[in-house]
């Protein structure tokens, strides 16, 4: 470190993490400036570094903290990341030395349940990286920042966020079957042959409408001819309690979507009712729900875009296969004729294993299945690229026919 480390001019040069190439990838340095100054004036004892898929609970590794450079307001930590890695991270300053139970540090690997609980409590205090302008509120509700290594795969449409787009319509859907009310965003990308436009149903719609708005990416890809003019329906989950109840293999939710919501959307923005032109897309529980919908109502939902699908459900952490995998194994579900995109991150071990088991099963009983594994974790920064590339893949027959 130079003698200027921590000076005002030194901090002005920092724009987030910095990296240098090394064998097998990059050595990345994370920085944080202690607003209370040096160790003599600040009560901060730890600055936990939570990188999705690297230092989080999915890796079952001991928590990592930045270290203070003595006599300065500078905290830092170096991490090795592969050249194609992409993901989000956050920082958690703490006034305590030990925020985790003894069970976390007493064994190698640490106790998974204790590690998960420790991070769960800490994430309520998480902050985005103040040096990084690419920040948003993640799916778990805490702020996160973006980090992409130079060889991370292209994310179609997401480089064109200044593209003009039509304003989505906001519908307040009151469901009699579900006995609740939620927001639904309806977004259209073209008026020609309106009744023939394909339909995409996006679960966790509040995220794609507000936290990481998808509109400019869809508009750009439509303008480039990579996506057809279409109708997108983004369904709000209401809250985590409703999400946990309604998304995992819930027939009432999908009956309500078909019987109540889609007719209302059709009246506002006409679309094709052909199953092979209809995509249902989701992440995590939403990925599970997307495949569930298509397996049970293939006459309505012919295309599935499942990202990090929770196919372990309802047996988290157990050796037992999830319900959908079991039903497919027993021949209770017949997925022939569906177009399916499955995506999972190599850094989300439980979900990755479940998706590989599902992929193997689907490949034996139906074609085609488009498989994509990502060097990332359970992370919306990865999902955003998979969402747009998955739509391109599933609607490719339509764009070719133009």
C-alpha positions in Angstrom: 0.0 0.0 0.0 1.2 3.5 -0.8 1.5 6.4 1.7 -1.5 8.0 0.0 -3.9 5.1 0.8 -7.0 6.6 2.4 -6.5 10.1 1.2 -9.3 12.1 -0.4 -7.6 11.9 -3.8 -7.1 8.1 -3.4 -10.8 7.5 -2.6 -11.8 9.6 -5.6 -10.1 7.1 -7.8 -12.2 4.2 -6.6 -15.2 3.2 -8.6 -16.0 -0.1 -6.9 -14.1 -3.4 -6.9 -10.8 -3.5 -8.9 -9.2 -6.5 -10.5 -6.0 -7.8 -12.0 -5.7 -10.9 -14.1 -4.1 -14.0 -12.6 -4.0 -17.7 -13.3 -7.5 -19.0 -13.9 -9.3 -15.7 -13.6 -8.9 -12.4 -11.7 -7.9 -11.2 -8.2 -10.6 -8.8 -7.2 -10.2 -6.2 -4.4 -13.2 -4.9 -2.6 -13.0 -1.5 -0.8 -15.1 0.2 1.9 -14.6 3.6 3.5 -15.4 3.8 7.1 -17.4 7.0 7.6 -16.3 7.1 11.3 -12.6 7.2 10.3 -9.8 5.1 11.7 -9.8 2.3 14.4 -9.3 5.0 17.0 -12.6 6.8 16.2 -14.8 4.0 14.7 -16.6 1.2 16.5 -16.8 -1.0 13.3 -15.2 -4.4 14.0 -16.2 -6.3 10.9 -17.3 -5.6 7.4 -18.8 -8.8 6.2 -18.6 -9.5 2.4 -21.6 -11.3 1.1 -21.0 -12.4 -2.6 -23.9 -14.4 -4.0 -22.6 -17.9 -4.9 -19.1 -17.2 -3.5 -19.2 -16.3 0.2 -22.9 -16.9 0.9 -24.6 -19.8 2.7 -24.9 -21.8 -0.5 -21.1 -22.5 -0.4 -21.2 -23.6 3.3 -18.0 -21.7 3.9 -16.8 -19.6 6.8 -18.0 -16.0 6.6 -15.4 -13.5 5.3 -14.8 -9.9 6.5 -12.9 -7.1 4.9 -9.8 -6.1 6.9 -8.8 -2.6 8.0 -5.6 -1.0 6.9 -4.2 0.2 10.2 -4.3 4.0 10.8 -6.8 4.6 7.9 -10.5 4.5 7.1 -9.8 1.8 4.4 -11.2 -1.7 4.6 -10.4 -4.2 1.9 -10.4 -7.9 0.9 -9.1 -9.8 -2.1 -11.1 -12.6 -3.7 -10.3 -14.8 -6.7 -13.1 -15.0 -9.3 -13.2 -16.9 -12.6 -13.0 -14.9 -15.8 -16.6 -15.6 -16.7 -18.1 -14.9 -13.3 -21.1 -12.5 -12.8 -23.0 -11.8 -9.6 -24.1 -9.4 -6.9 -22.6 -8.6 -3.6 -23.2 -6.4 -0.5 -21.3 -5.2 2.5 -22.4 -5.5 6.1 -20.5 -3.3 8.6 -20.8 -4.5 12.1 -19.8 -3.4 15.6 -19.3 -7.0 16.7 -16.4 -9.4 16.3 -18.6 -12.5 16.3 -22.0 -12.2 14.5 -22.3 -15.9 14.0 -22.9 -18.7 16.5 -20.0 -20.8 17.7 -21.4 -23.7 15.5 -20.3 -21.7 12.4 -16.6 -21.6 13.3 -16.3 -24.8 15.4 -16.3 -27.1 12.4 -15.1 -27.3 8.8 -17.4 -27.0 6.9 -19.5 -24.9 9.3 -22.9 -26.0 10.4 -25.1 -25.1 7.5 -28.3 -24.2 9.5 -26.3 -21.9 11.8 -24.5 -20.3 8.9 -27.8 -19.6 7.1 -29.4 -18.2 10.2 -26.4 -15.9 10.8 -26.5 -14.5 7.3 -30.3 -14.1 7.5 -30.0 -11.8 10.6 -27.0 -9.9 9.2 -28.6 -9.2 5.8 -31.1 -6.8 7.4 -28.1 -4.5 8.0 -26.6 -4.9 4.5 -25.6 -2.0 2.3 -24.8 -1.7 -1.3 -21.3 -0.7 -2.2 -21.2 3.1 -2.0 -18.5 3.2 -4.6 -20.5 1.2 -7.2 -23.2 3.0 -9.2 -24.7 -0.3 -10.3 -26.8 -1.1 -7.3 -30.4 -2.2 -6.7 -32.6 -3.9 -4.1 -32.2 -7.7 -4.5 -34.9 -10.3 -4.4 -34.4 -11.0 -0.7 -35.1 -7.3 0.0 -31.6 -6.0 0.9 -29.4 -3.7 -1.3 -26.8 -5.3 -3.6 -24.3 -4.1 -6.2 -23.3 -5.7 -9.5 -20.0 -7.2 -10.4 -19.1 -8.7 -13.8 -15.7 -10.2 -14.9 -14.5 -9.4 -18.4 -15.5 -12.7 -19.9 -19.0 -12.9 -18.4 -21.4 -14.0 -21.2 -23.4 -11.3 -23.1 -26.8 -10.5 -21.6 -29.1 -9.6 -24.6 -30.8 -6.3 -24.4 -29.3 -5.2 -21.0 -26.7 -3.0 -22.6 -29.4 -0.8 -24.2 -31.1 0.5 -21.1 -31.6 4.0 -22.7 -33.9 2.5 -25.3 -37.3 4.2 -25.4 -40.3 2.0 -24.4 -44.0 2.0 -24.1 -45.3 2.6 -20.6 -46.8 -0.5 -19.1 -50.4 -0.6 -18.0 -50.9 -1.3 -14.3 -53.9 -3.6 -13.5 -55.1 -4.2 -9.9 -56.3 -7.8 -10.2 -58.9 -8.8 -7.6 -59.0 -12.7 -7.6 -62.1 -14.4 -6.2 -60.5 -17.8 -6.3 -57.4 -16.6 -4.4 -59.3 -14.0 -2.3 -56.6 -11.3 -2.7 -55.7 -8.3 -4.8 -52.3 -7.7 -6.5 -50.7 -5.6 -9.1 -50.2 -6.9 -12.6 -48.1 -5.0 -15.2 -49.1 -5.4 -18.9 -46.4 -4.4 -21.4 -46.8 -4.5 -25.1 -44.1 -4.2 -27.8 -46.1 -3.7 -31.1 -49.6 -3.3 -32.4 -49.4 -5.1 -35.8 -51.5 -8.3 -35.9 -52.3 -7.7 -32.2 -54.5 -10.8 -31.8 -51.5 -13.0 -33.0 -49.0 -11.6 -30.6 -47.3 -14.2 -28.4 -47.7 -14.0 -24.6 -45.1 -14.2 -21.8 -46.2 -14.5 -18.2 -43.4 -13.3 -15.9 -43.6 -14.4 -12.2 -42.1 -12.2 -9.5 -43.4 -9.4 -11.7 -42.7 -6.7 -9.1 -39.0 -7.4 -9.4 -38.9 -7.1 -13.2 -41.2 -4.1 -13.1 -39.5 -2.1 -10.3 -36.2 -3.4 -8.9 -34.6 -4.3 -12.3 -37.0 -2.9 -14.9 -37.0 -5.2 -18.0 -38.9 -2.8 -20.3 -35.9 -1.2 -22.2 -34.2 -4.6 -22.7 -37.4 -6.0 -24.2 -37.9 -2.9 -26.4 -34.4 -3.0 -27.7 -34.5 -6.7 -28.6 -37.9 -6.2 -30.3 -36.5 -3.3 -32.3 -33.5 -5.4 -33.3 -35.8 -8.2 -34.5 -34.5 -10.7 -31.9 -37.9 -10.8 -30.2 -41.3 -10.6 -31.9 -43.9 -8.0 -31.0 -45.5 -9.5 -27.8 -47.6 -9.0 -24.7 -45.9 -9.4 -21.3 -47.8 -10.0 -18.1 -45.8 -9.4 -14.9 -47.6 -10.8 -11.9 -46.8 -9.4 -8.4 -46.3 -11.9 -5.6 -47.9 -9.6 -3.0 -45.4 -10.6 -0.3 -43.1 -13.5 0.7 -45.9 -15.3 2.5 -48.1 -15.3 -0.6 -45.2 -16.2 -2.8 -44.3 -19.3 -0.6 -47.9 -20.4 -0.7 -48.9 -19.7 -4.3 -45.9 -20.4 -6.4 -44.8 -24.0 -5.5 -47.1 -26.3 -7.3 -50.4 -24.5 -6.6 -53.2 -25.4 -8.8 -55.5 -22.7 -7.6 -53.0 -20.0 -8.5 -52.8 -21.2 -12.1 -56.5 -21.7 -12.4 -57.0 -18.1 -11.2 -54.5 -16.9 -13.8 -56.2 -18.7 -16.6 -59.8 -18.1 -15.6 -59.6 -14.6 -14.2 -56.5 -12.7 -15.1 -55.8 -13.6 -18.7 -59.3 -12.7 -19.9 -58.9 -9.3 -18.3 -55.5 -8.9 -20.0 -56.9 -10.0 -23.3 -59.5 -7.2 -23.2 -56.7 -4.6 -22.7 -54.0 -6.1 -24.9 -55.0 -8.9 -27.3 -52.7 -11.8 -27.7 -52.6 -15.3 -29.2 -54.1 -18.2 -27.3 -51.8 -20.7 -29.0 -49.8 -22.7 -26.4 -46.7 -22.9 -28.5 -46.6 -19.1 -28.6 -47.1 -18.7 -24.8 -44.1 -18.6 -22.4 -44.4 -18.8 -18.6 -41.1 -17.7 -17.0 -39.9 -17.6 -13.4 -36.9 -17.9 -11.0 -36.5 -20.1 -8.0 -40.0 -20.9 -6.8 -41.1 -19.1 -10.0 -39.0 -21.5 -12.1 -40.7 -24.5 -10.3 -44.1 -22.9 -10.8 -43.5 -22.3 -14.5 -42.8 -25.9 -15.3 -45.7 -27.0 -13.0 -48.1 -24.8 -15.1 -46.9 -26.2 -18.4 -47.0 -29.8 -17.2 -50.6 -29.5 -16.0 -52.0 -27.1 -18.6 -49.9 -27.8 -21.7 -52.9 -26.7 -23.9 -52.3 -23.1 -22.5 -48.6 -22.9 -21.6 -46.4 -24.5 -24.2 -43.1 -22.8 -23.5 -41.3 -22.9 -20.1 -38.4 -20.6 -19.1 -37.2 -21.9 -15.7 -34.3 -20.2 -14.0 -32.8 -21.7 -10.8 -36.0 -23.6 -10.4 -36.5 -25.0 -6.8 -37.0 -28.6 -7.9 -36.0 -29.8 -4.5 -39.3 -28.6 -3.2 -40.7 -29.5 -0.6 -37.6 -31.4 0.6 -34.9 -28.6 1.2 -31.5 -30.2 1.9 -32.8 -33.7 1.9 -31.7 -36.5 -0.4 -35.2 -37.1 -1.5 -36.2 -35.8 -5.0 -38.7 -33.0 -5.2 -42.4 -33.6 -6.1 -42.2 -32.7 -9.8 -39.2 -35.0 -10.3 -41.0 -37.8 -8.4 -44.1 -37.4 -10.5 -42.2 -37.5 -13.7 -40.3 -40.6 -12.6 -43.6 -42.3 -11.8 -45.1 -41.3 -15.2 -47.8 -39.2 -13.7 -46.9 -36.2 -15.8 -46.4 -36.2 -19.6 -44.3 -33.3 -20.9 -44.3 -34.2 -24.6 -44.6 -31.2 -26.9 -43.3 -28.6 -24.6 -40.4 -26.3 -25.3 -38.4 -25.9 -22.2 -35.4 -23.7 -21.2 -33.7 -24.8 -18.0 -31.1 -22.7 -16.4 -29.2 -23.0 -13.1 -26.0 -21.6 -11.6 -23.1 -23.8 -10.7 -22.7 -21.8 -7.5 -26.1 -22.8 -6.1 -25.4 -26.5 -5.3 -28.7 -27.8 -4.1 -30.7 -26.2 -7.0 -28.0 -27.1 -9.6 -28.1 -30.7 -8.6 -31.9 -30.8 -8.7 -32.0 -29.1 -12.1 -29.4 -31.6 -13.5 -31.6 -34.5 -12.2 -34.6 -32.9 -13.9 -32.7 -32.3 -17.1 -31.6 -35.9 -17.3 -35.2 -37.1 -16.8 -36.7 -34.7 -19.3 -34.1 -35.6 -21.9 -35.2 -39.3 -21.6 -38.9 -38.6 -22.1 -39.2 -35.5 -24.3 -37.4 -33.2 -26.6 -36.3 -30.4 -26.9 -34.9 -29.1 -23.6 -32.5 -26.2 -23.9 -30.0 -26.4 -21.0 -27.9 -23.5 -19.8 -25.5 -23.5 -16.8 -24.2 -20.2 -15.5 -21.0 -19.4 -13.6 -23.1 -17.7 -10.9 -25.3 -18.2 -7.9 -29.0 -17.7 -7.0 -28.8 -14.2 -8.5 -31.0 -11.8 -10.4 -27.9 -10.3 -12.1 -27.5 -13.7 -13.8 -31.2 -14.2 -14.3 -31.7 -11.0 -16.2 -29.6 -12.2 -19.1 -31.1 -15.7 -19.0 -34.6 -14.2 -19.1 -34.0 -12.3 -22.4 -31.9 -15.1 -24.0 -34.5 -17.6 -23.0 -37.3 -15.6 -24.6 -35.2 -15.4 -27.8 -34.7 -19.1 -27.8 -38.3 -20.0 -27.1 -39.7 -17.6 -29.7 -37.1 -18.2 -32.3 -39.6 -19.9 -34.7 -41.7 -16.7 -34.6 -38.8 -14.4 -35.3 -37.6 -16.6 -38.1 -41.0 -16.5 -39.7 -41.1 -12.7 -39.9 
